[in-house]
């Protein structure tokens, strides 16, 4: 079942149109009302994957980055998915580690690198996002060296995350 959810998530995320920074509905898996921030070349979004096989909705933490000369390597998403690279979330300096199942993809058609994790609705990282002011997303190798870092403001996250919900 985990592989089916990850496969559905992968297909869902691969349908991203970079000009709109949005996700869509795929095979009944609704990705509802994304909240997100961008730093120009990257976007971090939180959405809700609804009506999974388990019947329990989850939040999807999606980080997308345009491929640029000064950006991360295009193999970084595959290394993230395989476990060779870890992602750490820090909210207002507090580390939350690497969370949830992993999905990574390089979408050459849209020049995007896509990283995603699914977390429960009551996850500590979601609670922190509702209260936080600054999110730092770090990608590190097994030796602990930073490979890529992105910073995002969480201003307005509490109100916007409160509006992210699955349709009835």
Z-matrix of the N, CA and C atoms (Angstrom, degrees):
N
C 1 1.437
C 2 1.533 1 110.41
N 3 1.343 2 116.75 1 -39.96
C 4 1.466 3 120.62 2 179.98
C 5 1.521 4 110.09 3 -58.73
N 6 1.347 5 116.48 4 -40.50
C 7 1.459 6 119.53 5 -179.58
C 8 1.522 7 111.08 6 -67.20
N 9 1.348 8 117.05 7 -35.89
C 10 1.459 9 120.24 8 178.17
C 11 1.523 10 110.72 9 -65.29
N 12 1.332 11 116.52 10 -42.35
C 13 1.467 12 120.40 11 178.11
C 14 1.523 13 109.85 12 -63.48
N 15 1.344 14 117.00 13 -45.25
C 16 1.464 15 119.91 14 179.29
C 17 1.525 16 111.22 15 -64.42
N 18 1.343 17 116.79 16 -38.63
C 19 1.460 18 120.20 17 178.07
C 20 1.522 19 110.46 18 -63.69
N 21 1.346 20 116.33 19 -45.24
C 22 1.466 21 120.08 20 178.31
C 23 1.517 22 110.91 21 -62.47
N 24 1.330 23 115.75 22 -41.16
C 25 1.461 24 120.32 23 178.13
C 26 1.526 25 110.26 24 -63.55
N 27 1.328 26 116.08 25 -40.96
C 28 1.464 27 120.00 26 179.31
C 29 1.523 28 110.88 27 -62.55
N 30 1.313 29 116.61 28 -44.97
C 31 1.459 30 119.36 29 178.95
C 32 1.521 31 111.02 30 -66.24
N 33 1.316 32 115.68 31 -39.39
C 34 1.459 33 120.65 32 178.00
C 35 1.517 34 110.82 33 -60.73
N 36 1.315 35 116.13 34 -48.49
C 37 1.459 36 120.04 35 -177.76
C 38 1.519 37 112.40 36 -71.54
N 39 1.325 38 117.45 37 -27.87
C 40 1.459 39 118.90 38 -179.30
C 41 1.520 40 111.63 39 -72.13
N 42 1.342 41 117.15 40 -12.84
C 43 1.459 42 119.89 41 178.97
C 44 1.521 43 112.42 42 -88.16
N 45 1.319 44 117.43 43 10.85
C 46 1.459 45 121.90 44 -179.63
C 47 1.528 46 110.02 45 -63.17
N 48 1.314 47 115.56 46 133.49
C 49 1.460 48 120.83 47 171.91
C 50 1.514 49 105.98 48 -102.53
N 51 1.338 50 117.40 49 115.59
C 52 1.457 51 119.66 50 -169.33
C 53 1.515 52 113.95 51 -62.20
N 54 1.307 53 118.95 52 -27.06
C 55 1.462 54 119.86 53 -178.74
C 56 1.526 55 111.37 54 -69.43
N 57 1.331 56 117.48 55 -25.81
C 58 1.455 57 120.84 56 -176.66
C 59 1.521 58 113.32 57 -104.04
N 60 1.303 59 118.59 58 -15.06
C 61 1.467 60 123.49 59 -178.46
C 62 1.523 61 112.74 60 52.93
N 63 1.298 62 119.39 61 33.19
C 64 1.458 63 120.39 62 -177.89
C 65 1.517 64 110.47 63 -117.53
N 66 1.319 65 115.07 64 161.91
C 67 1.452 66 121.69 65 173.30
C 68 1.518 67 107.59 66 -110.27
N 69 1.321 68 116.75 67 176.33
C 70 1.459 69 120.17 68 -172.37
C 71 1.521 70 111.75 69 -134.45
N 72 1.331 71 115.47 70 -169.86
C 73 1.458 72 122.58 71 173.78
C 74 1.522 73 107.52 72 -97.42
N 75 1.329 74 116.24 73 136.10
C 76 1.456 75 118.77 74 178.81
C 77 1.523 76 109.49 75 -138.63
N 78 1.312 77 117.85 76 121.34
C 79 1.467 78 124.18 77 178.16
C 80 1.524 79 112.59 78 47.30
N 81 1.316 80 116.58 79 45.78
C 82 1.460 81 120.62 80 177.93
C 83 1.509 82 114.64 81 80.78
N 84 1.321 83 117.48 82 -2.17
C 85 1.461 84 120.27 83 177.40
C 86 1.519 85 107.34 84 -91.68
N 87 1.312 86 115.47 85 100.23
C 88 1.460 87 120.49 86 -176.24
C 89 1.515 88 109.43 87 -82.34
N 90 1.302 89 115.86 88 130.68
C 91 1.457 90 121.47 89 173.59
C 92 1.516 91 104.28 90 -105.73
N 93 1.328 92 116.15 91 103.26
C 94 1.461 93 121.17 92 -168.27
C 95 1.514 94 112.49 93 -94.06
N 96 1.303 95 116.21 94 138.84
C 97 1.451 96 126.68 95 166.52
C 98 1.506 97 118.13 96 35.11
N 99 1.277 98 118.26 97 67.01
C 100 1.455 99 121.27 98 -177.31
C 101 1.520 100 112.41 99 -62.38
N 102 1.315 101 115.36 100 137.36
C 103 1.464 102 122.25 101 169.62
C 104 1.510 103 106.27 102 -107.20
N 105 1.292 104 118.02 103 133.11
C 106 1.454 105 117.46 104 -179.62
C 107 1.508 106 113.77 105 -156.54
N 108 1.300 107 113.58 106 162.62
C 109 1.461 108 122.91 107 176.55
C 110 1.519 109 107.59 108 -130.14
N 111 1.328 110 115.95 109 153.19
C 112 1.451 111 117.53 110 176.13
C 113 1.516 112 110.09 111 -131.50
N 114 1.318 113 114.06 112 158.71
C 115 1.466 114 119.77 113 177.57
C 116 1.526 115 109.84 114 -118.70
N 117 1.311 116 116.14 115 26.47
C 118 1.461 117 121.71 116 -178.60
C 119 1.511 118 111.62 117 99.58
N 120 1.322 119 117.52 118 -70.84
C 121 1.461 120 121.42 119 -178.31
C 122 1.522 121 112.28 120 -91.76
N 123 1.330 122 117.42 121 -16.26
C 124 1.464 123 120.50 122 -177.06
C 125 1.518 124 110.07 123 -129.22
N 126 1.325 125 114.98 124 157.36
C 127 1.458 126 121.17 125 176.40
C 128 1.514 127 107.98 126 -138.47
N 129 1.322 128 114.83 127 139.04
C 130 1.448 129 121.03 128 173.89
C 131 1.514 130 107.07 129 -116.93
N 132 1.304 131 117.42 130 128.16
C 133 1.456 132 120.93 131 -178.97
C 134 1.509 133 111.69 132 -132.86
N 135 1.320 134 115.24 133 149.43
C 136 1.452 135 121.63 134 173.25
C 137 1.512 136 106.39 135 -120.42
N 138 1.312 137 116.09 136 123.64
C 139 1.450 138 121.43 137 176.86
C 140 1.507 139 108.48 138 -131.83
N 141 1.315 140 116.49 139 -177.56
C 142 1.451 141 120.29 140 -178.83
C 143 1.519 142 108.93 141 -124.26
N 144 1.314 143 116.24 142 125.41
C 145 1.454 144 121.64 143 174.97
C 146 1.518 145 106.19 144 -91.35
N 147 1.318 146 116.66 145 115.47
C 148 1.461 147 122.20 146 -171.86
C 149 1.526 148 111.75 147 -101.89
N 150 1.314 149 115.49 148 156.22
C 151 1.465 150 123.82 149 171.39
C 152 1.516 151 113.33 150 51.65
N 153 1.315 152 115.43 151 52.17
C 154 1.460 153 119.64 152 172.60
C 155 1.522 154 108.56 153 -71.05
N 156 1.316 155 116.63 154 176.24
C 157 1.457 156 120.54 155 178.05
C 158 1.524 157 111.54 156 -59.36
N 159 1.328 158 116.47 157 -32.08
C 160 1.463 159 120.45 158 179.48
C 161 1.520 160 111.48 159 -74.48
N 162 1.331 161 117.59 160 -14.86
C 163 1.453 162 121.28 161 -177.86
C 164 1.516 163 113.81 162 81.78
N 165 1.325 164 116.72 163 -1.57
C 166 1.462 165 121.20 164 -177.24
C 167 1.526 166 109.21 165 -106.49
N 168 1.343 167 117.40 166 120.27
C 169 1.465 168 118.26 167 176.84
C 170 1.523 169 111.57 168 -69.31
N 171 1.311 170 116.39 169 153.25
C 172 1.466 171 122.14 170 177.28
C 173 1.525 172 108.54 171 -134.06
N 174 1.319 173 115.40 172 156.17
C 175 1.456 174 119.94 173 170.61
C 176 1.517 175 108.19 174 -83.55
N 177 1.312 176 115.77 175 144.87
C 178 1.455 177 121.88 176 174.83
C 179 1.519 178 107.22 177 -114.50
N 180 1.321 179 115.82 178 122.31
C 181 1.457 180 122.06 179 176.65
C 182 1.521 181 106.47 180 -95.86
N 183 1.311 182 116.48 181 106.69
C 184 1.462 183 121.29 182 -174.93
C 185 1.520 184 110.27 183 -112.66
N 186 1.307 185 115.92 184 129.13
C 187 1.459 186 122.86 185 178.53
C 188 1.515 187 106.41 186 -120.68
N 189 1.318 188 116.48 187 119.74
C 190 1.457 189 120.88 188 -178.92
C 191 1.515 190 109.03 189 -122.17
N 192 1.309 191 116.18 190 140.84
C 193 1.469 192 121.71 191 -175.21
C 194 1.513 193 109.15 192 -137.74
N 195 1.328 194 116.72 193 127.96
C 196 1.461 195 119.69 194 173.40
C 197 1.524 196 109.19 195 -64.77
N 198 1.320 197 116.32 196 143.73
C 199 1.459 198 121.40 197 175.53
C 200 1.526 199 107.15 198 -76.94
N 201 1.324 200 115.76 199 120.31
C 202 1.465 201 121.31 200 178.66
C 203 1.524 202 108.45 201 -135.21
N 204 1.314 203 116.06 202 163.99
C 205 1.462 204 120.57 203 -178.91
C 206 1.521 205 111.89 204 -59.27
N 207 1.320 206 118.06 205 -38.13
C 208 1.461 207 120.97 206 -178.12
C 209 1.515 208 113.76 207 -92.43
N 210 1.329 209 117.70 208 2.42
C 211 1.461 210 121.49 209 -176.55
C 212 1.514 211 113.24 210 -87.99
N 213 1.333 212 115.70 211 -173.00
C 214 1.463 213 120.27 212 -179.15
C 215 1.528 214 112.00 213 -69.28
N 216 1.324 215 115.45 214 160.51
C 217 1.463 216 121.94 215 179.94
C 218 1.524 217 110.62 216 -65.80
N 219 1.327 218 116.53 217 148.70
C 220 1.462 219 120.49 218 -178.34
C 221 1.524 220 112.81 219 -69.63
N 222 1.329 221 118.93 220 -13.72
C 223 1.466 222 120.64 221 176.80
C 224 1.532 223 112.00 222 -87.24
N 225 1.327 224 118.06 223 -2.75
C 226 1.465 225 120.97 224 -177.24
C 227 1.534 226 112.87 225 -60.82
N 228 1.352 227 120.59 226 -42.54
C 229 1.462 228 119.11 227 178.63
C 230 1.530 229 113.20 228 -60.67
N 231 1.330 230 117.69 229 -41.96
C 232 1.470 231 120.75 230 179.04
C 233 1.523 232 110.60 231 -64.82
N 234 1.322 233 117.00 232 -39.49
C 235 1.467 234 120.93 233 177.96
C 236 1.529 235 110.46 234 -66.62
N 237 1.334 236 117.10 235 -35.34
C 238 1.463 237 122.16 236 176.50
C 239 1.524 238 110.01 237 -65.06
N 240 1.336 239 116.88 238 -48.31
C 241 1.461 240 120.78 239 -178.79
C 242 1.525 241 111.61 240 -63.02
N 243 1.329 242 117.61 241 -36.71
C 244 1.467 243 121.19 242 -178.18
C 245 1.528 244 113.06 243 -77.38
N 246 1.332 245 117.27 244 -12.84
C 247 1.462 246 120.36 245 -179.50
C 248 1.514 247 113.78 246 93.74
N 249 1.316 248 116.90 247 3.83
C 250 1.465 249 121.29 248 177.78
C 251 1.530 250 111.28 249 -75.99
N 252 1.329 251 116.25 250 -26.16
C 253 1.464 252 123.26 251 177.74
C 254 1.519 253 107.61 252 -123.06
N 255 1.318 254 116.08 253 138.22
C 256 1.456 255 121.87 254 179.83
C 257 1.516 256 110.08 255 -109.16
N 258 1.325 257 116.34 256 149.81
C 259 1.458 258 121.85 257 176.92
C 260 1.516 259 107.40 258 -112.98
N 261 1.312 260 115.55 259 131.70
C 262 1.457 261 120.26 260 177.77
C 263 1.515 262 108.78 261 -120.23
N 264 1.323 263 115.14 262 134.24
C 265 1.456 264 121.45 263 175.43
C 266 1.518 265 108.22 264 -101.03
N 267 1.326 266 116.55 265 134.01
C 268 1.464 267 121.61 266 173.28
C 269 1.518 268 107.84 267 -127.10
N 270 1.312 269 115.29 268 124.89
C 271 1.457 270 120.40 269 178.23
C 272 1.513 271 107.79 270 -114.26
N 273 1.324 272 115.29 271 118.77
C 274 1.465 273 122.27 272 -175.91
C 275 1.526 274 110.94 273 49.95
N 276 1.336 275 115.95 274 40.21
C 277 1.456 276 122.29 275 176.53
C 278 1.520 277 115.38 276 85.86
N 279 1.336 278 118.33 277 -9.89
C 280 1.468 279 121.92 278 -179.25
C 281 1.529 280 108.87 279 -88.86
N 282 1.351 281 118.14 280 122.85
C 283 1.466 282 120.22 281 -179.00
C 284 1.532 283 112.24 282 -77.61
N 285 1.332 284 115.95 283 136.55
C 286 1.464 285 122.47 284 176.25
C 287 1.517 286 111.70 285 -114.49
N 288 1.310 287 117.58 286 2.57
C 289 1.459 288 121.25 287 175.54
C 290 1.514 289 113.08 288 71.32
N 291 1.314 290 114.56 289 -163.07
C 292 1.455 291 123.95 290 179.55
C 293 1.519 292 106.59 291 -96.16
N 294 1.324 293 118.40 292 124.80
C 295 1.463 294 120.66 293 -172.69
C 296 1.517 295 111.80 294 -118.12
N 297 1.329 296 115.95 295 149.18
C 298 1.450 297 123.81 296 169.58
C 299 1.514 298 115.90 297 65.00
N 300 1.326 299 113.63 298 179.84
C 301 1.460 300 121.17 299 176.51
C 302 1.527 301 108.40 300 -68.51
N 303 1.320 302 116.40 301 158.38
C 304 1.469 303 120.52 302 -173.11
C 305 1.518 304 112.04 303 -114.72
N 306 1.317 305 114.17 304 143.62
C 307 1.454 306 121.25 305 170.35
C 308 1.521 307 107.18 306 -139.86
N 309 1.310 308 117.88 307 132.16
C 310 1.458 309 122.00 308 177.41
C 311 1.514 310 110.12 309 -138.11
N 312 1.324 311 116.16 310 141.95
C 313 1.457 312 119.58 311 -178.26
C 314 1.523 313 110.77 312 -153.63
N 315 1.324 314 115.65 313 146.66
C 316 1.464 315 121.98 314 169.09
C 317 1.515 316 105.53 315 -107.86
N 318 1.318 317 116.59 316 117.17
C 319 1.461 318 122.71 317 -179.81
C 320 1.531 319 107.83 318 -102.60
N 321 1.352 320 117.44 319 90.01
C 322 1.463 321 119.51 320 -175.17
C 323 1.528 322 113.06 321 -66.08
N 324 1.330 323 118.10 322 -28.27
C 325 1.466 324 120.46 323 -179.43
C 326 1.525 325 111.55 324 -63.42
N 327 1.328 326 116.35 325 -34.86
C 328 1.464 327 120.87 326 -179.34
C 329 1.524 328 112.75 327 -108.89
N 330 1.332 329 117.27 328 6.25
C 331 1.470 330 122.13 329 -179.51
C 332 1.519 331 112.65 330 56.51
N 333 1.334 332 116.77 331 44.68
C 334 1.457 333 121.21 332 -178.04
C 335 1.514 334 112.04 333 -122.76
N 336 1.320 335 115.04 334 145.02
C 337 1.458 336 122.92 335 165.41
C 338 1.522 337 104.86 336 -105.70
N 339 1.334 338 117.11 337 132.76
C 340 1.457 339 121.15 338 -175.65
C 341 1.524 340 109.08 339 -125.49
N 342 1.330 341 115.76 340 130.19
C 343 1.462 342 122.97 341 177.60
C 344 1.527 343 106.62 342 -129.11
N 345 1.322 344 118.47 343 132.61
C 346 1.464 345 119.54 344 179.92
C 347 1.516 346 110.94 345 -144.60
N 348 1.322 347 114.87 346 151.82
C 349 1.462 348 123.34 347 173.86
C 350 1.517 349 107.72 348 -141.17
N 351 1.321 350 116.78 349 145.30
C 352 1.459 351 121.68 350 175.84
C 353 1.525 352 108.48 351 -105.06
N 354 1.336 353 116.00 352 133.54
C 355 1.467 354 121.05 353 179.68
C 356 1.521 355 109.36 354 -133.06
N 357 1.328 356 116.16 355 155.86
C 358 1.461 357 120.82 356 -179.95
C 359 1.526 358 110.44 357 -66.59
N 360 1.330 359 115.60 358 158.87
C 361 1.463 360 120.77 359 -177.84
C 362 1.520 361 112.50 360 -63.87
N 363 1.334 362 116.81 361 -26.81
C 364 1.470 363 119.71 362 -178.78
C 365 1.530 364 112.37 363 -102.94
N 366 1.316 365 116.59 364 19.84
C 367 1.463 366 121.62 365 -179.90
C 368 1.529 367 110.94 366 -59.11
N 369 1.338 368 117.25 367 141.39
C 370 1.472 369 120.14 368 177.80
C 371 1.531 370 113.19 369 -56.44
N 372 1.322 371 117.88 370 -32.26
C 373 1.464 372 118.95 371 -179.67
C 374 1.527 373 111.14 372 -68.37
N 375 1.329 374 117.17 373 -34.71
C 376 1.470 375 120.52 374 177.55
C 377 1.523 376 109.62 375 -67.44
N 378 1.336 377 116.67 376 -42.93
C 379 1.468 378 120.12 377 177.77
C 380 1.525 379 110.30 378 -59.63
N 381 1.323 380 116.86 379 -41.45
C 382 1.468 381 120.84 380 -179.75
C 383 1.529 382 111.14 381 -67.84
N 384 1.327 383 117.12 382 -36.74
C 385 1.464 384 119.87 383 178.92
C 386 1.518 385 111.42 384 -63.69
N 387 1.320 386 115.86 385 -34.65
C 388 1.470 387 119.76 386 179.10
C 389 1.525 388 111.18 387 -64.36
N 390 1.325 389 117.32 388 -28.89
C 391 1.464 390 122.04 389 -176.18
C 392 1.521 391 113.29 390 -104.32
N 393 1.325 392 116.97 391 -18.65
C 394 1.463 393 121.55 392 -169.14
C 395 1.507 394 115.33 393 -76.04
N 396 1.307 395 114.01 394 168.09
C 397 1.448 396 121.42 395 179.06
C 398 1.513 397 112.95 396 -116.00
N 399 1.356 398 116.95 397 -27.82
C 400 1.457 399 120.46 398 -174.85
C 401 1.521 400 109.47 399 -143.00
N 402 1.325 401 116.25 400 132.56
C 403 1.462 402 122.60 401 177.37
C 404 1.517 403 108.36 402 -115.87
N 405 1.318 404 115.68 403 129.65
C 406 1.462 405 121.50 404 173.75
C 407 1.525 406 106.44 405 -117.60
N 408 1.328 407 116.33 406 127.90
C 409 1.461 408 122.43 407 177.86
C 410 1.521 409 106.85 408 -111.31
N 411 1.340 410 116.10 409 118.34
C 412 1.464 411 121.59 410 -177.70
C 413 1.523 412 109.90 411 -115.93
N 414 1.317 413 116.00 412 140.67
C 415 1.460 414 122.31 413 173.09
C 416 1.515 415 106.42 414 -114.52
N 417 1.331 416 115.73 415 123.57
C 418 1.464 417 120.87 416 -176.18
C 419 1.524 418 109.90 417 -128.55
N 420 1.337 419 115.92 418 150.21
C 421 1.461 420 119.60 419 177.02
C 422 1.531 421 109.55 420 -86.06
N 423 1.308 422 116.49 421 179.27
C 424 1.473 423 121.47 422 -177.14
C 425 1.522 424 112.84 423 -60.46
N 426 1.317 425 116.97 424 -26.87
C 427 1.465 426 120.97 425 179.44
C 428 1.525 427 111.99 426 -83.21
N 429 1.328 428 117.70 427 -3.72
C 430 1.456 429 121.52 428 178.70
C 431 1.513 430 115.18 429 89.50
N 432 1.331 431 117.56 430 8.31
C 433 1.465 432 120.78 431 178.76
C 434 1.527 433 109.96 432 -82.28
N 435 1.324 434 116.67 433 133.17
C 436 1.459 435 121.34 434 178.39
C 437 1.523 436 109.90 435 -70.60
N 438 1.346 437 115.55 436 129.43
C 439 1.457 438 121.51 437 178.35
C 440 1.522 439 111.28 438 -102.58
N 441 1.331 440 116.16 439 -30.50
C 442 1.455 441 121.39 440 -177.67
C 443 1.522 442 108.23 441 -162.45
N 444 1.328 443 116.37 442 138.85
C 445 1.466 444 122.25 443 179.30
C 446 1.519 445 108.36 444 -134.91
N 447 1.335 446 116.44 445 139.02
C 448 1.456 447 121.70 446 176.36
C 449 1.524 448 108.05 447 -134.18
N 450 1.329 449 117.41 448 138.23
C 451 1.465 450 122.95 449 179.40
C 452 1.520 451 109.98 450 -113.72
N 453 1.339 452 115.39 451 140.38
C 454 1.461 453 121.02 452 179.35
C 455 1.519 454 109.97 453 -139.45
N 456 1.317 455 116.30 454 145.89
C 457 1.460 456 121.44 455 172.87
C 458 1.525 457 108.17 456 -82.23
N 459 1.324 458 116.85 457 141.31
C 460 1.462 459 121.20 458 175.86
C 461 1.526 460 111.07 459 -104.74
N 462 1.311 461 117.17 460 15.17
C 463 1.461 462 121.22 461 -179.56
C 464 1.531 463 109.63 462 -56.90
N 465 1.311 464 116.29 463 127.55
C 466 1.457 465 121.37 464 -179.60
C 467 1.513 466 114.67 465 84.24
N 468 1.329 467 117.97 466 2.60
C 469 1.465 468 120.90 467 -176.51
C 470 1.518 469 113.28 468 -63.30
N 471 1.321 470 118.02 469 -40.77
C 472 1.464 471 120.71 470 -176.26
C 473 1.521 472 110.65 471 -59.09
N 474 1.312 473 117.03 472 -50.49
C 475 1.462 474 120.46 473 -178.63
C 476 1.523 475 111.45 474 -65.43
N 477 1.320 476 116.66 475 -42.34
C 478 1.454 477 119.80 476 -176.74
C 479 1.519 478 111.64 477 -71.48
N 480 1.331 479 117.65 478 -41.32
C 481 1.467 480 119.76 479 177.42
C 482 1.518 481 110.88 480 -63.13
N 483 1.330 482 117.26 481 -31.39
C 484 1.463 483 121.05 482 177.04
C 485 1.517 484 112.61 483 -64.38
N 486 1.322 485 117.40 484 -21.13
C 487 1.458 486 121.84 485 -179.95
C 488 1.526 487 112.35 486 -92.64
N 489 1.330 488 117.81 487 -10.45
C 490 1.462 489 121.31 488 178.93
C 491 1.519 490 107.86 489 -80.43
N 492 1.328 491 116.42 490 114.09
C 493 1.465 492 119.38 491 -179.09
C 494 1.519 493 109.87 492 -153.07
N 495 1.313 494 114.99 493 161.61
C 496 1.453 495 120.50 494 178.52
C 497 1.525 496 109.58 495 -82.39
N 498 1.332 497 117.46 496 143.36
C 499 1.467 498 119.46 497 177.05
C 500 1.521 499 110.28 498 -67.40
N 501 1.322 500 115.92 499 153.59
C 502 1.483 501 120.54 500 -179.99
C 503 1.500 502 112.15 501 -68.68
